[in-house]
Amino acid sequence: MAYTIAEPCIGTKDTACVNVCPVDCIHLRKDEDNFQTTFALYIDPDTCIDCGACVPECPVSAIFPNDDVPEQWSEYIQKNADWYVMSREDFDAKWAAQEAAVYKARMESGELKEEGTVAGFDPAQYGL
């Protein structure tokens, strides 16, 4: 079984979980291309060894074992998997509008973390 990063990561992107992962299955790292333009971090379910080292490092409690992902965030299991098998264009076509809506709400409420900002974010680009 793997772990999944769910909705609370959107607009947070705290990379403490990345730093403790022994198998490098969480992306994006701050130094990776697209970090500044992505909404959240993702766990590769094929690489995750189910160690749980990432869970206590997450400041917003966004990481869950797949069997324990809250029902309202169950689609994040597929979203995490899709990040690793789809092109960025296809991933964004499928998921970006949903993530942008969450991001916009967090932005408007003042909940965004500095690290979690998305460079060049334009709500109109997502029909918001």
Chimera marker file (.cmm) of the C-alpha trace (Angstrom):
<marker_set name="trace">
<marker id="1" x="0.000" y="0.000" z="0.000" r="1" g="1" b="0" radius="0.5"/>
<marker id="2" x="1.153" y="3.551" z="-0.703" r="1" g="1" b="0" radius="0.5"/>
<marker id="3" x="0.519" y="6.919" z="0.843" r="1" g="1" b="0" radius="0.5"/>
<marker id="4" x="-1.364" y="9.800" z="-0.775" r="1" g="1" b="0" radius="0.5"/>
<marker id="5" x="-1.031" y="13.552" z="-0.466" r="1" g="1" b="0" radius="0.5"/>
<marker id="6" x="-4.488" y="15.113" z="-0.325" r="1" g="1" b="0" radius="0.5"/>
<marker id="7" x="-6.084" y="18.553" z="-0.608" r="1" g="1" b="0" radius="0.5"/>
<marker id="8" x="-4.490" y="20.268" z="2.410" r="1" g="1" b="0" radius="0.5"/>
<marker id="9" x="-1.184" y="20.350" z="0.479" r="1" g="1" b="0" radius="0.5"/>
<marker id="10" x="-2.618" y="22.689" z="-2.152" r="1" g="1" b="0" radius="0.5"/>
<marker id="11" x="-1.141" y="26.105" z="-1.502" r="1" g="1" b="0" radius="0.5"/>
<marker id="12" x="1.221" y="24.703" z="1.140" r="1" g="1" b="0" radius="0.5"/>
<marker id="13" x="3.800" y="22.579" z="-0.742" r="1" g="1" b="0" radius="0.5"/>
<marker id="14" x="5.931" y="22.210" z="2.386" r="1" g="1" b="0" radius="0.5"/>
<marker id="15" x="8.812" y="19.973" z="1.352" r="1" g="1" b="0" radius="0.5"/>
<marker id="16" x="9.665" y="18.531" z="4.769" r="1" g="1" b="0" radius="0.5"/>
<marker id="17" x="8.063" y="15.274" z="3.605" r="1" g="1" b="0" radius="0.5"/>
<marker id="18" x="10.311" y="15.216" z="0.540" r="1" g="1" b="0" radius="0.5"/>
<marker id="19" x="13.397" y="15.588" z="2.708" r="1" g="1" b="0" radius="0.5"/>
<marker id="20" x="12.641" y="12.527" z="4.890" r="1" g="1" b="0" radius="0.5"/>
<marker id="21" x="11.488" y="10.120" z="2.177" r="1" g="1" b="0" radius="0.5"/>
<marker id="22" x="14.052" y="7.298" z="1.968" r="1" g="1" b="0" radius="0.5"/>
<marker id="23" x="13.072" y="6.329" z="-1.589" r="1" g="1" b="0" radius="0.5"/>
<marker id="24" x="12.548" y="9.760" z="-3.194" r="1" g="1" b="0" radius="0.5"/>
<marker id="25" x="8.910" y="9.061" z="-4.056" r="1" g="1" b="0" radius="0.5"/>
<marker id="26" x="7.540" y="12.539" z="-3.236" r="1" g="1" b="0" radius="0.5"/>
<marker id="27" x="7.783" y="15.311" z="-5.782" r="1" g="1" b="0" radius="0.5"/>
<marker id="28" x="8.177" y="18.076" z="-6.577" r="1" g="1" b="0" radius="0.5"/>
<marker id="29" x="11.321" y="19.174" z="-4.787" r="1" g="1" b="0" radius="0.5"/>
<marker id="30" x="11.982" y="22.916" z="-4.635" r="1" g="1" b="0" radius="0.5"/>
<marker id="31" x="14.828" y="22.547" z="-7.128" r="1" g="1" b="0" radius="0.5"/>
<marker id="32" x="12.769" y="20.631" z="-9.708" r="1" g="1" b="0" radius="0.5"/>
<marker id="33" x="11.338" y="22.216" z="-12.823" r="1" g="1" b="0" radius="0.5"/>
<marker id="34" x="7.670" y="23.124" z="-12.394" r="1" g="1" b="0" radius="0.5"/>
<marker id="35" x="7.809" y="23.435" z="-8.583" r="1" g="1" b="0" radius="0.5"/>
<marker id="36" x="6.799" y="27.085" z="-8.847" r="1" g="1" b="0" radius="0.5"/>
<marker id="37" x="3.889" y="26.327" z="-11.196" r="1" g="1" b="0" radius="0.5"/>
<marker id="38" x="2.345" y="23.325" z="-9.492" r="1" g="1" b="0" radius="0.5"/>
<marker id="39" x="-0.349" y="23.449" z="-6.819" r="1" g="1" b="0" radius="0.5"/>
<marker id="40" x="0.737" y="20.557" z="-4.576" r="1" g="1" b="0" radius="0.5"/>
<marker id="41" x="3.174" y="17.708" z="-4.016" r="1" g="1" b="0" radius="0.5"/>
<marker id="42" x="2.493" y="14.102" z="-5.063" r="1" g="1" b="0" radius="0.5"/>
<marker id="43" x="3.545" y="10.616" z="-3.965" r="1" g="1" b="0" radius="0.5"/>
<marker id="44" x="4.473" y="7.997" z="-6.547" r="1" g="1" b="0" radius="0.5"/>
<marker id="45" x="2.466" y="4.921" z="-5.507" r="1" g="1" b="0" radius="0.5"/>
<marker id="46" x="4.800" y="2.589" z="-7.402" r="1" g="1" b="0" radius="0.5"/>
<marker id="47" x="7.875" y="3.819" z="-5.529" r="1" g="1" b="0" radius="0.5"/>
<marker id="48" x="6.384" y="4.414" z="-2.054" r="1" g="1" b="0" radius="0.5"/>
<marker id="49" x="7.465" y="1.715" z="0.401" r="1" g="1" b="0" radius="0.5"/>
<marker id="50" x="4.734" y="2.478" z="2.945" r="1" g="1" b="0" radius="0.5"/>
<marker id="51" x="7.214" y="3.565" z="5.634" r="1" g="1" b="0" radius="0.5"/>
<marker id="52" x="5.160" y="6.528" z="6.855" r="1" g="1" b="0" radius="0.5"/>
<marker id="53" x="8.207" y="8.752" z="7.476" r="1" g="1" b="0" radius="0.5"/>
<marker id="54" x="6.487" y="11.604" z="5.642" r="1" g="1" b="0" radius="0.5"/>
<marker id="55" x="3.331" y="11.692" z="7.752" r="1" g="1" b="0" radius="0.5"/>
<marker id="56" x="4.636" y="13.400" z="10.903" r="1" g="1" b="0" radius="0.5"/>
<marker id="57" x="6.589" y="15.918" z="8.793" r="1" g="1" b="0" radius="0.5"/>
<marker id="58" x="3.510" y="17.337" z="7.067" r="1" g="1" b="0" radius="0.5"/>
<marker id="59" x="2.482" y="20.584" z="8.799" r="1" g="1" b="0" radius="0.5"/>
<marker id="60" x="-1.079" y="20.421" z="7.409" r="1" g="1" b="0" radius="0.5"/>
<marker id="61" x="-1.818" y="16.689" z="7.875" r="1" g="1" b="0" radius="0.5"/>
<marker id="62" x="-2.225" y="16.111" z="4.148" r="1" g="1" b="0" radius="0.5"/>
<marker id="63" x="-0.623" y="12.643" z="3.941" r="1" g="1" b="0" radius="0.5"/>
<marker id="64" x="-2.595" y="9.440" z="4.483" r="1" g="1" b="0" radius="0.5"/>
<marker id="65" x="-2.178" y="5.715" z="3.868" r="1" g="1" b="0" radius="0.5"/>
<marker id="66" x="-4.357" y="4.982" z="0.840" r="1" g="1" b="0" radius="0.5"/>
<marker id="67" x="-6.775" y="2.947" z="2.947" r="1" g="1" b="0" radius="0.5"/>
<marker id="68" x="-7.256" y="5.914" z="5.294" r="1" g="1" b="0" radius="0.5"/>
<marker id="69" x="-7.682" y="8.792" z="2.843" r="1" g="1" b="0" radius="0.5"/>
<marker id="70" x="-10.829" y="10.657" z="3.961" r="1" g="1" b="0" radius="0.5"/>
<marker id="71" x="-13.739" y="9.970" z="1.643" r="1" g="1" b="0" radius="0.5"/>
<marker id="72" x="-14.016" y="13.594" z="0.508" r="1" g="1" b="0" radius="0.5"/>
<marker id="73" x="-10.420" y="13.373" z="-0.779" r="1" g="1" b="0" radius="0.5"/>
<marker id="74" x="-10.459" y="9.825" z="-2.189" r="1" g="1" b="0" radius="0.5"/>
<marker id="75" x="-9.844" y="11.103" z="-5.734" r="1" g="1" b="0" radius="0.5"/>
<marker id="76" x="-6.395" y="12.229" z="-4.593" r="1" g="1" b="0" radius="0.5"/>
<marker id="77" x="-5.276" y="8.588" z="-4.697" r="1" g="1" b="0" radius="0.5"/>
<marker id="78" x="-5.757" y="8.671" z="-8.470" r="1" g="1" b="0" radius="0.5"/>
<marker id="79" x="-4.435" y="12.220" z="-8.730" r="1" g="1" b="0" radius="0.5"/>
<marker id="80" x="-1.137" y="11.243" z="-7.077" r="1" g="1" b="0" radius="0.5"/>
<marker id="81" x="-0.797" y="8.250" z="-9.412" r="1" g="1" b="0" radius="0.5"/>
<marker id="82" x="-1.678" y="10.349" z="-12.469" r="1" g="1" b="0" radius="0.5"/>
<marker id="83" x="1.099" y="12.844" z="-11.696" r="1" g="1" b="0" radius="0.5"/>
<marker id="84" x="3.641" y="10.107" z="-12.440" r="1" g="1" b="0" radius="0.5"/>
<marker id="85" x="2.094" y="8.564" z="-15.540" r="1" g="1" b="0" radius="0.5"/>
<marker id="86" x="0.519" y="11.495" z="-17.400" r="1" g="1" b="0" radius="0.5"/>
<marker id="87" x="2.154" y="14.337" z="-19.260" r="1" g="1" b="0" radius="0.5"/>
<marker id="88" x="1.899" y="17.667" z="-17.461" r="1" g="1" b="0" radius="0.5"/>
<marker id="89" x="-0.504" y="18.854" z="-20.148" r="1" g="1" b="0" radius="0.5"/>
<marker id="90" x="-2.820" y="15.856" z="-19.671" r="1" g="1" b="0" radius="0.5"/>
<marker id="91" x="-2.557" y="16.068" z="-15.876" r="1" g="1" b="0" radius="0.5"/>
<marker id="92" x="-3.505" y="19.739" z="-15.920" r="1" g="1" b="0" radius="0.5"/>
<marker id="93" x="-6.393" y="19.088" z="-18.313" r="1" g="1" b="0" radius="0.5"/>
<marker id="94" x="-7.781" y="16.524" z="-15.881" r="1" g="1" b="0" radius="0.5"/>
<marker id="95" x="-6.967" y="18.076" z="-12.479" r="1" g="1" b="0" radius="0.5"/>
<marker id="96" x="-5.775" y="21.706" z="-12.664" r="1" g="1" b="0" radius="0.5"/>
<marker id="97" x="-9.180" y="23.422" z="-12.586" r="1" g="1" b="0" radius="0.5"/>
<marker id="98" x="-10.099" y="21.577" z="-9.394" r="1" g="1" b="0" radius="0.5"/>
<marker id="99" x="-6.755" y="22.371" z="-7.773" r="1" g="1" b="0" radius="0.5"/>
<marker id="100" x="-6.965" y="25.999" z="-8.933" r="1" g="1" b="0" radius="0.5"/>
<marker id="101" x="-10.353" y="26.418" z="-7.257" r="1" g="1" b="0" radius="0.5"/>
<marker id="102" x="-8.955" y="25.185" z="-3.941" r="1" g="1" b="0" radius="0.5"/>
<marker id="103" x="-5.872" y="27.350" z="-4.385" r="1" g="1" b="0" radius="0.5"/>
<marker id="104" x="-7.961" y="30.456" z="-5.149" r="1" g="1" b="0" radius="0.5"/>
<marker id="105" x="-10.099" y="29.897" z="-2.045" r="1" g="1" b="0" radius="0.5"/>
<marker id="106" x="-6.957" y="29.562" z="0.097" r="1" g="1" b="0" radius="0.5"/>
<marker id="107" x="-5.474" y="32.648" z="-1.506" r="1" g="1" b="0" radius="0.5"/>
<marker id="108" x="-8.598" y="34.689" z="-0.788" r="1" g="1" b="0" radius="0.5"/>
<marker id="109" x="-8.751" y="33.491" z="2.823" r="1" g="1" b="0" radius="0.5"/>
<marker id="110" x="-5.070" y="34.257" z="3.430" r="1" g="1" b="0" radius="0.5"/>
<marker id="111" x="-4.178" y="30.593" z="4.062" r="1" g="1" b="0" radius="0.5"/>
<marker id="112" x="-1.434" y="30.319" z="1.422" r="1" g="1" b="0" radius="0.5"/>
<marker id="113" x="2.064" y="29.552" z="2.607" r="1" g="1" b="0" radius="0.5"/>
<marker id="114" x="4.929" y="31.403" z="0.893" r="1" g="1" b="0" radius="0.5"/>
<marker id="115" x="6.359" y="28.124" z="-0.383" r="1" g="1" b="0" radius="0.5"/>
<marker id="116" x="2.921" y="27.138" z="-1.662" r="1" g="1" b="0" radius="0.5"/>
<marker id="117" x="2.408" y="30.021" z="-4.031" r="1" g="1" b="0" radius="0.5"/>
<marker id="118" x="1.988" y="29.280" z="-7.720" r="1" g="1" b="0" radius="0.5"/>
<marker id="119" x="3.956" y="31.566" z="-10.003" r="1" g="1" b="0" radius="0.5"/>
<marker id="120" x="1.819" y="33.416" z="-12.528" r="1" g="1" b="0" radius="0.5"/>
<marker id="121" x="-1.476" y="32.117" z="-11.119" r="1" g="1" b="0" radius="0.5"/>
<marker id="122" x="-4.384" y="33.590" z="-13.066" r="1" g="1" b="0" radius="0.5"/>
<marker id="123" x="-7.827" y="32.379" z="-11.907" r="1" g="1" b="0" radius="0.5"/>
<marker id="124" x="-9.332" y="33.231" z="-15.306" r="1" g="1" b="0" radius="0.5"/>
<marker id="125" x="-7.049" y="30.661" z="-16.925" r="1" g="1" b="0" radius="0.5"/>
<marker id="126" x="-9.070" y="28.017" z="-15.032" r="1" g="1" b="0" radius="0.5"/>
<marker id="127" x="-12.495" y="29.556" z="-15.592" r="1" g="1" b="0" radius="0.5"/>
<marker id="128" x="-12.650" y="30.953" z="-12.046" r="1" g="1" b="0" radius="0.5"/>
<link id1="1" id2="2" r="1" g="1" b="0" radius="0.2"/>
<link id1="2" id2="3" r="1" g="1" b="0" radius="0.2"/>
<link id1="3" id2="4" r="1" g="1" b="0" radius="0.2"/>
<link id1="4" id2="5" r="1" g="1" b="0" radius="0.2"/>
<link id1="5" id2="6" r="1" g="1" b="0" radius="0.2"/>
<link id1="6" id2="7" r="1" g="1" b="0" radius="0.2"/>
<link id1="7" id2="8" r="1" g="1" b="0" radius="0.2"/>
<link id1="8" id2="9" r="1" g="1" b="0" radius="0.2"/>
<link id1="9" id2="10" r="1" g="1" b="0" radius="0.2"/>
<link id1="10" id2="11" r="1" g="1" b="0" radius="0.2"/>
<link id1="11" id2="12" r="1" g="1" b="0" radius="0.2"/>
<link id1="12" id2="13" r="1" g="1" b="0" radius="0.2"/>
<link id1="13" id2="14" r="1" g="1" b="0" radius="0.2"/>
<link id1="14" id2="15" r="1" g="1" b="0" radius="0.2"/>
<link id1="15" id2="16" r="1" g="1" b="0" radius="0.2"/>
<link id1="16" id2="17" r="1" g="1" b="0" radius="0.2"/>
<link id1="17" id2="18" r="1" g="1" b="0" radius="0.2"/>
<link id1="18" id2="19" r="1" g="1" b="0" radius="0.2"/>
<link id1="19" id2="20" r="1" g="1" b="0" radius="0.2"/>
<link id1="20" id2="21" r="1" g="1" b="0" radius="0.2"/>
<link id1="21" id2="22" r="1" g="1" b="0" radius="0.2"/>
<link id1="22" id2="23" r="1" g="1" b="0" radius="0.2"/>
<link id1="23" id2="24" r="1" g="1" b="0" radius="0.2"/>
<link id1="24" id2="25" r="1" g="1" b="0" radius="0.2"/>
<link id1="25" id2="26" r="1" g="1" b="0" radius="0.2"/>
<link id1="26" id2="27" r="1" g="1" b="0" radius="0.2"/>
<link id1="27" id2="28" r="1" g="1" b="0" radius="0.2"/>
<link id1="28" id2="29" r="1" g="1" b="0" radius="0.2"/>
<link id1="29" id2="30" r="1" g="1" b="0" radius="0.2"/>
<link id1="30" id2="31" r="1" g="1" b="0" radius="0.2"/>
<link id1="31" id2="32" r="1" g="1" b="0" radius="0.2"/>
<link id1="32" id2="33" r="1" g="1" b="0" radius="0.2"/>
<link id1="33" id2="34" r="1" g="1" b="0" radius="0.2"/>
<link id1="34" id2="35" r="1" g="1" b="0" radius="0.2"/>
<link id1="35" id2="36" r="1" g="1" b="0" radius="0.2"/>
<link id1="36" id2="37" r="1" g="1" b="0" radius="0.2"/>
<link id1="37" id2="38" r="1" g="1" b="0" radius="0.2"/>
<link id1="38" id2="39" r="1" g="1" b="0" radius="0.2"/>
<link id1="39" id2="40" r="1" g="1" b="0" radius="0.2"/>
<link id1="40" id2="41" r="1" g="1" b="0" radius="0.2"/>
<link id1="41" id2="42" r="1" g="1" b="0" radius="0.2"/>
<link id1="42" id2="43" r="1" g="1" b="0" radius="0.2"/>
<link id1="43" id2="44" r="1" g="1" b="0" radius="0.2"/>
<link id1="44" id2="45" r="1" g="1" b="0" radius="0.2"/>
<link id1="45" id2="46" r="1" g="1" b="0" radius="0.2"/>
<link id1="46" id2="47" r="1" g="1" b="0" radius="0.2"/>
<link id1="47" id2="48" r="1" g="1" b="0" radius="0.2"/>
<link id1="48" id2="49" r="1" g="1" b="0" radius="0.2"/>
<link id1="49" id2="50" r="1" g="1" b="0" radius="0.2"/>
<link id1="50" id2="51" r="1" g="1" b="0" radius="0.2"/>
<link id1="51" id2="52" r="1" g="1" b="0" radius="0.2"/>
<link id1="52" id2="53" r="1" g="1" b="0" radius="0.2"/>
<link id1="53" id2="54" r="1" g="1" b="0" radius="0.2"/>
<link id1="54" id2="55" r="1" g="1" b="0" radius="0.2"/>
<link id1="55" id2="56" r="1" g="1" b="0" radius="0.2"/>
<link id1="56" id2="57" r="1" g="1" b="0" radius="0.2"/>
<link id1="57" id2="58" r="1" g="1" b="0" radius="0.2"/>
<link id1="58" id2="59" r="1" g="1" b="0" radius="0.2"/>
<link id1="59" id2="60" r="1" g="1" b="0" radius="0.2"/>
<link id1="60" id2="61" r="1" g="1" b="0" radius="0.2"/>
<link id1="61" id2="62" r="1" g="1" b="0" radius="0.2"/>
<link id1="62" id2="63" r="1" g="1" b="0" radius="0.2"/>
<link id1="63" id2="64" r="1" g="1" b="0" radius="0.2"/>
<link id1="64" id2="65" r="1" g="1" b="0" radius="0.2"/>
<link id1="65" id2="66" r="1" g="1" b="0" radius="0.2"/>
<link id1="66" id2="67" r="1" g="1" b="0" radius="0.2"/>
<link id1="67" id2="68" r="1" g="1" b="0" radius="0.2"/>
<link id1="68" id2="69" r="1" g="1" b="0" radius="0.2"/>
<link id1="69" id2="70" r="1" g="1" b="0" radius="0.2"/>
<link id1="70" id2="71" r="1" g="1" b="0" radius="0.2"/>
<link id1="71" id2="72" r="1" g="1" b="0" radius="0.2"/>
<link id1="72" id2="73" r="1" g="1" b="0" radius="0.2"/>
<link id1="73" id2="74" r="1" g="1" b="0" radius="0.2"/>
<link id1="74" id2="75" r="1" g="1" b="0" radius="0.2"/>
<link id1="75" id2="76" r="1" g="1" b="0" radius="0.2"/>
<link id1="76" id2="77" r="1" g="1" b="0" radius="0.2"/>
<link id1="77" id2="78" r="1" g="1" b="0" radius="0.2"/>
<link id1="78" id2="79" r="1" g="1" b="0" radius="0.2"/>
<link id1="79" id2="80" r="1" g="1" b="0" radius="0.2"/>
<link id1="80" id2="81" r="1" g="1" b="0" radius="0.2"/>
<link id1="81" id2="82" r="1" g="1" b="0" radius="0.2"/>
<link id1="82" id2="83" r="1" g="1" b="0" radius="0.2"/>
<link id1="83" id2="84" r="1" g="1" b="0" radius="0.2"/>
<link id1="84" id2="85" r="1" g="1" b="0" radius="0.2"/>
<link id1="85" id2="86" r="1" g="1" b="0" radius="0.2"/>
<link id1="86" id2="87" r="1" g="1" b="0" radius="0.2"/>
<link id1="87" id2="88" r="1" g="1" b="0" radius="0.2"/>
<link id1="88" id2="89" r="1" g="1" b="0" radius="0.2"/>
<link id1="89" id2="90" r="1" g="1" b="0" radius="0.2"/>
<link id1="90" id2="91" r="1" g="1" b="0" radius="0.2"/>
<link id1="91" id2="92" r="1" g="1" b="0" radius="0.2"/>
<link id1="92" id2="93" r="1" g="1" b="0" radius="0.2"/>
<link id1="93" id2="94" r="1" g="1" b="0" radius="0.2"/>
<link id1="94" id2="95" r="1" g="1" b="0" radius="0.2"/>
<link id1="95" id2="96" r="1" g="1" b="0" radius="0.2"/>
<link id1="96" id2="97" r="1" g="1" b="0" radius="0.2"/>
<link id1="97" id2="98" r="1" g="1" b="0" radius="0.2"/>
<link id1="98" id2="99" r="1" g="1" b="0" radius="0.2"/>
<link id1="99" id2="100" r="1" g="1" b="0" radius="0.2"/>
<link id1="100" id2="101" r="1" g="1" b="0" radius="0.2"/>
<link id1="101" id2="102" r="1" g="1" b="0" radius="0.2"/>
<link id1="102" id2="103" r="1" g="1" b="0" radius="0.2"/>
<link id1="103" id2="104" r="1" g="1" b="0" radius="0.2"/>
<link id1="104" id2="105" r="1" g="1" b="0" radius="0.2"/>
<link id1="105" id2="106" r="1" g="1" b="0" radius="0.2"/>
<link id1="106" id2="107" r="1" g="1" b="0" radius="0.2"/>
<link id1="107" id2="108" r="1" g="1" b="0" radius="0.2"/>
<link id1="108" id2="109" r="1" g="1" b="0" radius="0.2"/>
<link id1="109" id2="110" r="1" g="1" b="0" radius="0.2"/>
<link id1="110" id2="111" r="1" g="1" b="0" radius="0.2"/>
<link id1="111" id2="112" r="1" g="1" b="0" radius="0.2"/>
<link id1="112" id2="113" r="1" g="1" b="0" radius="0.2"/>
<link id1="113" id2="114" r="1" g="1" b="0" radius="0.2"/>
<link id1="114" id2="115" r="1" g="1" b="0" radius="0.2"/>
<link id1="115" id2="116" r="1" g="1" b="0" radius="0.2"/>
<link id1="116" id2="117" r="1" g="1" b="0" radius="0.2"/>
<link id1="117" id2="118" r="1" g="1" b="0" radius="0.2"/>
<link id1="118" id2="119" r="1" g="1" b="0" radius="0.2"/>
<link id1="119" id2="120" r="1" g="1" b="0" radius="0.2"/>
<link id1="120" id2="121" r="1" g="1" b="0" radius="0.2"/>
<link id1="121" id2="122" r="1" g="1" b="0" radius="0.2"/>
<link id1="122" id2="123" r="1" g="1" b="0" radius="0.2"/>
<link id1="123" id2="124" r="1" g="1" b="0" radius="0.2"/>
<link id1="124" id2="125" r="1" g="1" b="0" radius="0.2"/>
<link id1="125" id2="126" r="1" g="1" b="0" radius="0.2"/>
<link id1="126" id2="127" r="1" g="1" b="0" radius="0.2"/>
<link id1="127" id2="128" r="1" g="1" b="0" radius="0.2"/>
</marker_set>
